Every structure is written in C-alpha cells, then in structure tokens.
Amino acid sequence: MNFMNQAFLLAKKAYLHDDVPIGAVIVKDNKIIARGENRVQKSKNPTLHAEIVAINKACKKLNQKFLDECDLYVTLEPCAMCATAASFARIRNIYFAATDEKGGGITANAKVFESDKHLWKPNIIQMPEYADKSAQMLRDFFKQHRNKKETK
C-alpha cells in the first residue's frame, strides 16, 4: 500500500469540507492504524491539524501515549505544533511530501528538531516525488478560496 497516496485521499477530503488540504496517516507494522485530515474549519478548532487528528486516533487505538513503533506520512511539512506533537508521541519517522516555507516546523521557519534539547527526534524523510502534487493541491485550494471571497 502506498501510504502517501492514502494521505492524499485524506487531503482531498479536507478540501471538500473547506479545510486546507492536508492529510496524514500513521503506520505501524506496515498497516495504517490511524488517519486524519485537517478539520480546523469544519470543527472551528485551530489545533485540529491532520497530524494531530491522526496522532489522537492512533493513541486511542493502541491505548498508549507513545507511538515509537509508528511512522507518520503527511502531505505537507508539519508545522511547529504538529512536529512537536509528533515528538511528544515519539513517532519514529515523519515522511512528508512538500516543504512549507511559511509555516513549516521542520525544514523551514521554526526548525523544532535543530535543538539538542529536544526530548525525542524522529527521523525526517522528505518525499520530493510527491512535492509537486501537494503544492498544486494547495495552490488550487487557495486560488478557489480567494475566488470565493472576491465574489462575495
């Protein structure tokens, strides 16, 4: 199973309910154990990013707070909040498609894992072969969003 493609299906789901199209899956033993899409607009809650939704579901499913045998696949570089949550959950690997120059928390902007004082540092793997797909989905979303505002 292609886990990043599964994350993209969730990003499309977020797009349909007018949330920024970001999807995430958590994998353990080569099986998806949790899925999440951005639910910020739908739930009127700024913390319900795709990664947070997936982490919450994974912890509940496994009935544990640490996910150190799990990997996170997400369509966009996690923000500082989500990267830190992944660290607190002890996610083993974070795979992401596109970098986020404005809001990224790993390679751009906050760079939360560059400190030696971080308690848990997951392995970070960018999957550049998916970057264009993610970036295009985001561009389409924001273009449509701007067009909606202009017609009001």
N, C-alpha and C positions, 0 to 999 in steps of 0.2 A: 504494500500500500504506500502511496506517495503522501506523506504526512503534510508536506507544504501545500499540496493541492487541496487537501481537506481543510486546511486553514483558509485557503482562498474561497472555498464554498461558504465558510462562515463569514468571511469579509463581505461577500455578496449579500448574505442575509442581513448584515448590519446596514448595508447600503439601502436595502429595501425598506427598512424602518427608519431611514433618515439619520442614521449614525455614520460617523466616519468609518469607511470600510476597512476594518482591521479584524482579522480572525486569528485564533490561536487554538492549538491542540496540545495536550500533554500526553506523552507516550511513555509507557512502561512495558518492558519485555516485548517490545516491537508491536504493541497494541495501543490504540488510542483509549485512554481511560477518562479523559475529560475534554470538553470542547467549550469554547467561549467566543463570542463576538462582542464588539463594542455595544454597550447598552446605555450609554451616557444620556442620550436624548430620550430614548424610549422610557427609561426609568427615572429621568430627572435626577441623576446621581453622578457627579463628576468622577467618582472613583471606580465606576464600573467599566473599566477598560477590558478589552478581550482577555488579556493575560490574567487580570485579577479574577475575572469570572471563571476562567479555566482553573486557576490555582485553587479557588474556593471549592469548585466541584471535585477536583482531584483529592484534596484533603478530606472532604466529606466521604467520597467513595472509598478511600483507603483507611479512613478513620485514624488519620495521623497528621501531625503538623509538618513533618519533614518529607520532602519528595526527592531525596538524594539518589534514588534509582530511576528518576524520571527526566525526560527531556521535553523542552518547550519549543514548539515550532510556531512562529508568528510572522505575519505578512509584512510587518514594519518594525524597525528597530524599537525596542521598548523604551518608553520614557523613563525618567529617573524614578518615579513612583513604582512602575512595573518592574524595572530592573532590580530595585531594592526589595520588592516583594518576592521576586524570584530568588534572590539571595537569602532572604529570611526563611523561605520554604526549602532552601538548599537544593534547588533544581540543579541537576548535574550538567546539562548542556542547554544553551539557548541558541537556537537556529533562527535566523531572521532573513527576510528577503531584501527589503530596501533599507538604506540608511535614512535617518530623519535629521536633516541638518538643523532644523529649528527646535524640535522637541526631543531629539534622541538622548537617551541617558547612558549610552554605552560608548559609541564611537564619536559622537558629536555632543556639543553642549555640556551636560553635567559630567559625563565620563565617570560614573559612580564606582567602577571597578579599578580605577587607577590608584586608589589609595591602598597602602599596605595595611591599613587598619580595618578594612572591610572583613567582616567575620567569615563570609563564605563567598568564594568567587567561582561562579560556574564557568565552564568552558564556553567561549563565544565563537560561533561559526556563522559568518555571513554566507548566504547562498546567492551569489550575484546572478546566477542564471534565472532567478525569479524577480530580480530587482525592477526590471522594466515593467513587468506585469503589475506589480504592486504600485509603482509610481503612476502608471497610466490609470489604474482604477481610482487612485486618489485624485489625480488631475480631473478626471471625468466627474467625480463626486463634487469637488469644489466648484467646478465650472457650472454644473447643474444647480448647485446651491446658490451661487451668485446670480444666476439667471432667474431663479425663483424670487429672490429679493428684489431684483430690478423690475419684475412685472407686478409687484405689489403696490 
